């Protein structure tokens, strides 16, 4: 294992800002795994740390095949991680909206440029990502439909779902999109949580990455092959939205099968304690995403459902 500085900014008042990378094996730039870009992505940081530990053990046992280099970047934003602030502390900008970066621009643009310069030539790019809304997911691999996505390759992770989503204008400044523009096969992995550690889900992500590396001939790994992935279009999911603000009380769990007409959640008046909104499933299917904050605003998508028959 080789620990190296990917990007560094000198600081006048505190320790210098450094993005660390952990390299395994040697040869062509085969796989780059990128962890948190945001300060609340604790689950993603934990998963990266355990992946680094596992790859170190595999390298010592000669399980990384010759001619392949693997790079893991456990955090792109350690300053925000230190104070548990989601975005860049001084101006609240999101590093994952700054790619491919600009080396003479604002701080987050410079960080994005420095990191991207180091990772843009890898054959495969895997980002441990988080969703913009607080909630719990079914673990899945997500790809943007930018014209370079490879569904069959995504299935090699063995995650329960492969989710395809249409590209939106702001996506053009994300790491995943720019990796694809530079002809890297890019994948975003989502586990169940973000700001808390779910060890079961984290280790599922690690196994899925090792499964993928094994099937691509990069490592020797003999583990559980995982799931036969179900391919889902993001636009085909059904969102269930609140009509009222209040205390959110879910009646179902992520992954649970549900029936049309089933009660999914209730919204409770925070002052008077009365149920002011009852959320009903409009379809037969299963819970893919569930809001998990105790409070919710009106018109918030608190569930995403995968449609299916029971």
C-alpha positions as CSV (number, residue, x, y, z in Angstrom):
1,X,0.0,0.0,0.0
2,X,1.2,3.5,-0.9
3,X,-0.3,6.5,0.9
4,X,0.0,9.6,-1.2
5,X,-1.2,13.2,-1.2
6,X,-3.6,13.7,-4.2
7,X,-4.1,17.4,-3.7
8,X,-3.0,19.9,-1.1
9,X,-3.7,23.5,-0.1
10,X,-1.4,25.4,2.3
11,X,-3.1,27.0,5.3
12,X,-2.0,30.0,7.3
13,X,-3.8,29.2,10.6
14,X,-4.3,25.4,10.8
15,X,-3.1,22.2,9.3
16,X,-2.8,22.1,5.6
17,X,-5.8,20.8,3.6
18,X,-4.8,17.4,2.1
19,X,-6.7,14.9,0.0
20,X,-5.1,11.5,0.7
21,X,-5.1,8.6,-1.7
22,X,-4.3,4.9,-1.0
23,X,-2.7,3.0,-3.9
24,X,-2.7,-0.8,-4.2
25,X,-0.9,-2.8,-6.9
26,X,1.0,-1.3,-9.8
27,X,0.5,-1.0,-13.5
28,X,-2.3,0.5,-15.5
29,X,-4.8,2.8,-13.7
30,X,-7.6,0.3,-13.4
31,X,-10.0,1.4,-10.6
32,X,-10.5,4.5,-8.6
33,X,-12.9,4.5,-5.6
34,X,-13.9,8.0,-4.3
35,X,-15.5,8.4,-0.9
36,X,-17.2,11.5,0.8
37,X,-17.2,14.9,-0.8
38,X,-19.6,16.1,1.8
39,X,-19.1,16.5,5.6
40,X,-22.0,14.4,6.7
41,X,-21.2,11.3,4.6
42,X,-20.0,9.2,7.6
43,X,-21.3,5.9,6.1
44,X,-19.3,6.4,2.9
45,X,-16.2,7.3,4.9
46,X,-16.6,4.1,7.0
47,X,-17.1,2.0,3.9
48,X,-13.9,3.4,2.3
49,X,-11.9,2.8,5.5
50,X,-13.0,-0.8,5.6
51,X,-12.3,-1.2,1.8
52,X,-8.8,0.1,2.4
53,X,-8.2,-2.3,5.2
54,X,-9.5,-5.2,3.1
55,X,-7.4,-4.3,0.0
56,X,-4.3,-4.0,2.2
57,X,-4.8,-7.5,3.4
58,X,-5.4,-8.7,-0.1
59,X,-2.3,-7.0,-1.4
60,X,-0.2,-8.7,1.3
61,X,-1.5,-12.0,0.2
62,X,-0.9,-11.4,-3.5
63,X,-4.6,-11.2,-4.3
64,X,-4.3,-8.1,-6.5
65,X,-3.4,-9.2,-10.0
66,X,-0.3,-7.9,-11.7
67,X,-0.6,-4.9,-14.0
68,X,-3.4,-3.3,-12.1
69,X,-3.4,-0.3,-9.8
70,X,-6.3,0.5,-7.5
71,X,-6.7,4.0,-5.9
72,X,-9.0,4.7,-3.0
73,X,-9.7,8.3,-1.9
74,X,-11.5,8.0,1.5
75,X,-12.4,11.7,1.7
76,X,-12.3,14.7,-0.7
77,X,-13.5,17.1,2.0
78,X,-11.9,16.4,5.3
79,X,-12.4,20.0,6.5
80,X,-16.2,19.6,6.4
81,X,-15.9,16.1,7.9
82,X,-14.1,17.5,10.9
83,X,-17.0,19.8,11.8
84,X,-19.8,17.6,10.3
85,X,-20.9,20.4,7.9
86,X,-22.3,19.0,4.7
87,X,-20.8,21.5,2.3
88,X,-17.5,23.6,2.2
89,X,-17.3,25.4,5.5
90,X,-16.6,29.0,4.3
91,X,-19.0,29.5,1.4
92,X,-21.3,26.4,1.6
93,X,-20.4,25.2,-1.9
94,X,-20.6,21.6,-3.0
95,X,-17.4,20.1,-4.3
96,X,-19.5,17.6,-6.3
97,X,-21.0,20.5,-8.3
98,X,-17.5,21.8,-9.3
99,X,-16.1,19.2,-11.7
100,X,-14.0,19.1,-13.8
101,X,-12.8,22.0,-11.8
102,X,-10.8,25.2,-12.4
103,X,-7.3,25.4,-11.0
104,X,-7.5,29.3,-10.8
105,X,-11.0,29.5,-9.5
106,X,-12.7,29.4,-6.0
107,X,-11.4,26.9,-3.4
108,X,-13.9,24.1,-4.2
109,X,-13.2,24.5,-7.9
110,X,-9.5,24.1,-7.3
111,X,-10.0,21.1,-5.1
112,X,-12.2,19.5,-7.9
113,X,-9.6,20.3,-10.5
114,X,-6.7,18.9,-8.5
115,X,-8.5,15.7,-7.6
116,X,-9.9,15.2,-11.1
117,X,-6.5,15.6,-12.7
118,X,-5.3,12.7,-10.6
119,X,-8.2,10.3,-11.3
120,X,-9.6,11.2,-14.8
121,X,-7.6,8.5,-16.6
122,X,-8.7,5.5,-14.6
123,X,-10.6,2.8,-16.5
124,X,-13.3,2.4,-13.9
125,X,-14.6,5.0,-11.4
126,X,-16.7,4.1,-8.4
127,X,-18.2,6.9,-6.2
128,X,-19.7,6.1,-2.8
129,X,-22.4,8.7,-3.0
130,X,-25.3,10.1,-1.0
131,X,-28.7,11.5,-1.9
132,X,-29.7,15.1,-1.4
133,X,-32.8,14.2,0.7
134,X,-32.4,12.6,4.2
135,X,-33.6,9.1,4.1
136,X,-32.9,5.3,3.7
137,X,-32.4,3.5,0.4
138,X,-32.4,0.0,-0.9
139,X,-28.7,-0.5,-1.8
140,X,-28.1,0.1,-5.5
141,X,-25.8,1.1,-8.3
142,X,-26.8,4.3,-10.0
143,X,-25.8,5.5,-13.5
144,X,-26.5,8.7,-15.5
145,X,-27.9,8.2,-19.0
146,X,-25.1,10.2,-20.6
147,X,-24.7,7.9,-23.6
148,X,-21.8,6.0,-22.1
149,X,-23.5,4.0,-19.4
150,X,-23.1,0.2,-19.4
151,X,-25.9,-1.7,-17.7
152,X,-24.5,-5.2,-18.1
153,X,-21.2,-4.0,-16.4
154,X,-23.2,-2.4,-13.6
155,X,-24.9,-5.8,-12.9
156,X,-21.5,-7.2,-12.0
157,X,-21.6,-5.4,-8.6
158,X,-24.4,-7.8,-7.6
159,X,-26.4,-5.0,-5.9
160,X,-30.2,-5.5,-5.6
161,X,-30.9,-2.7,-8.1
162,X,-29.3,-0.9,-11.0
163,X,-31.0,2.6,-11.3
164,X,-30.8,4.6,-14.5
165,X,-31.6,8.3,-14.4
166,X,-31.8,11.0,-17.0
167,X,-29.1,13.6,-17.0
168,X,-30.2,17.0,-15.6
169,X,-28.4,20.3,-16.4
170,X,-26.6,20.4,-13.0
171,X,-25.3,16.9,-13.5
172,X,-22.7,18.2,-16.0
173,X,-20.6,19.5,-13.0
174,X,-20.6,16.2,-11.1
175,X,-17.7,13.7,-10.8
176,X,-19.8,10.8,-12.3
177,X,-20.7,12.8,-15.5
178,X,-17.2,14.1,-16.1
179,X,-15.6,10.7,-15.5
180,X,-17.9,9.5,-18.4
181,X,-16.9,12.4,-20.6
182,X,-13.2,11.4,-20.1
183,X,-14.3,7.8,-21.0
184,X,-14.1,6.3,-17.6
185,X,-16.8,3.7,-16.8
186,X,-18.4,5.5,-13.9
187,X,-20.7,4.1,-11.2
188,X,-22.3,5.6,-8.1
189,X,-22.9,3.2,-5.2
190,X,-25.6,4.0,-2.6
191,X,-25.9,2.2,0.7
192,X,-28.8,2.6,3.2
193,X,-27.6,5.6,5.2
194,X,-25.4,8.7,5.1
195,X,-24.8,10.4,8.5
196,X,-24.9,7.2,10.5
197,X,-23.0,4.0,10.1
198,X,-24.8,0.9,9.0
199,X,-22.2,-1.9,9.0
200,X,-24.3,-4.4,7.2
201,X,-24.9,-2.1,4.3
202,X,-21.3,-0.8,4.3
203,X,-20.0,-4.4,4.0
204,X,-22.5,-5.1,1.3
205,X,-21.0,-2.2,-0.7
206,X,-17.4,-3.5,-0.1
207,X,-18.4,-7.0,-1.2
208,X,-20.1,-5.5,-4.3
209,X,-16.9,-3.6,-5.2
210,X,-14.7,-6.7,-4.7
211,X,-17.2,-8.7,-6.8
212,X,-16.9,-6.2,-9.6
213,X,-13.1,-6.1,-9.4
214,X,-13.0,-9.9,-9.4
215,X,-15.2,-10.2,-12.5
216,X,-13.1,-7.6,-14.3
217,X,-9.9,-9.6,-13.6
218,X,-8.3,-7.1,-11.2
219,X,-8.3,-9.0,-7.9
220,X,-8.8,-12.6,-6.7
221,X,-11.9,-12.7,-4.6
222,X,-14.2,-15.5,-3.9
223,X,-17.2,-14.3,-2.1
224,X,-21.0,-14.1,-2.4
225,X,-21.9,-13.1,-5.9
226,X,-24.7,-10.9,-4.5
227,X,-28.0,-10.4,-6.3
228,X,-29.3,-10.7,-9.8
229,X,-29.7,-6.9,-10.2
230,X,-33.1,-5.5,-11.2
231,X,-32.8,-2.6,-13.7
232,X,-35.0,0.3,-12.8
233,X,-35.5,3.7,-14.5
234,X,-35.6,6.5,-12.0
235,X,-38.6,8.0,-13.9
236,X,-40.6,4.8,-13.4
237,X,-40.5,5.1,-9.6
238,X,-43.6,6.5,-8.0
239,X,-43.1,9.4,-5.5
240,X,-45.4,9.8,-2.5
241,X,-45.5,13.4,-1.3
242,X,-46.8,15.0,1.9
243,X,-49.6,17.5,1.9
244,X,-48.9,18.9,5.3
245,X,-45.8,19.8,7.4
246,X,-45.3,18.1,10.8
247,X,-43.9,15.1,12.6
248,X,-43.3,12.2,10.2
249,X,-44.3,8.8,11.5
250,X,-43.6,6.0,9.0
251,X,-45.6,2.7,9.1
252,X,-43.4,0.8,6.7
253,X,-39.7,-0.1,6.2
254,X,-37.4,0.1,3.2
255,X,-37.6,-3.0,1.1
256,X,-41.0,-3.9,2.4
257,X,-43.7,-5.0,-0.1
258,X,-46.8,-2.9,0.0
259,X,-50.3,-2.9,-1.5
260,X,-52.3,-0.2,-3.2
261,X,-54.3,1.6,-0.5
262,X,-51.9,0.6,2.3
263,X,-51.1,3.3,4.9
264,X,-47.4,4.3,4.5
265,X,-47.1,7.1,7.0
266,X,-48.9,9.7,9.1
267,X,-48.1,13.3,9.6
268,X,-48.8,14.6,13.1
269,X,-49.5,18.1,14.2
270,X,-46.4,19.1,16.2
271,X,-48.5,21.3,18.6
272,X,-51.8,19.5,19.0
273,X,-50.8,15.8,18.4
274,X,-53.6,15.1,15.9
275,X,-53.0,13.2,12.7
276,X,-53.3,15.8,9.9
277,X,-52.2,13.8,6.9
278,X,-52.3,10.1,6.1
279,X,-50.1,8.9,3.2
280,X,-51.6,6.0,1.1
281,X,-49.8,3.9,-1.4
282,X,-51.1,4.5,-4.9
283,X,-49.7,1.3,-6.3
284,X,-48.7,-2.3,-5.5
285,X,-44.9,-2.5,-5.2
286,X,-42.1,-2.1,-2.7
287,X,-40.4,0.7,-0.7
288,X,-37.2,1.8,-2.4
289,X,-36.6,5.1,-0.5
290,X,-38.0,6.4,2.8
291,X,-37.6,9.8,4.5
292,X,-36.0,9.3,7.9
293,X,-36.0,12.7,9.5
294,X,-38.6,13.1,12.3
295,X,-40.0,16.3,10.7
296,X,-41.1,17.0,7.2
297,X,-42.3,19.9,5.1
298,X,-45.3,19.9,2.9
299,X,-44.9,18.7,-0.7
300,X,-41.9,16.6,0.2
301,X,-41.2,13.3,-1.5
302,X,-41.0,11.0,1.5
303,X,-41.3,7.7,-0.3
304,X,-40.1,6.4,-3.7
305,X,-41.9,3.2,-4.7
306,X,-40.9,0.5,-7.2
307,X,-44.1,-0.6,-9.0
308,X,-44.7,-4.3,-9.0
309,X,-47.4,-6.9,-8.5
310,X,-48.0,-8.8,-5.3
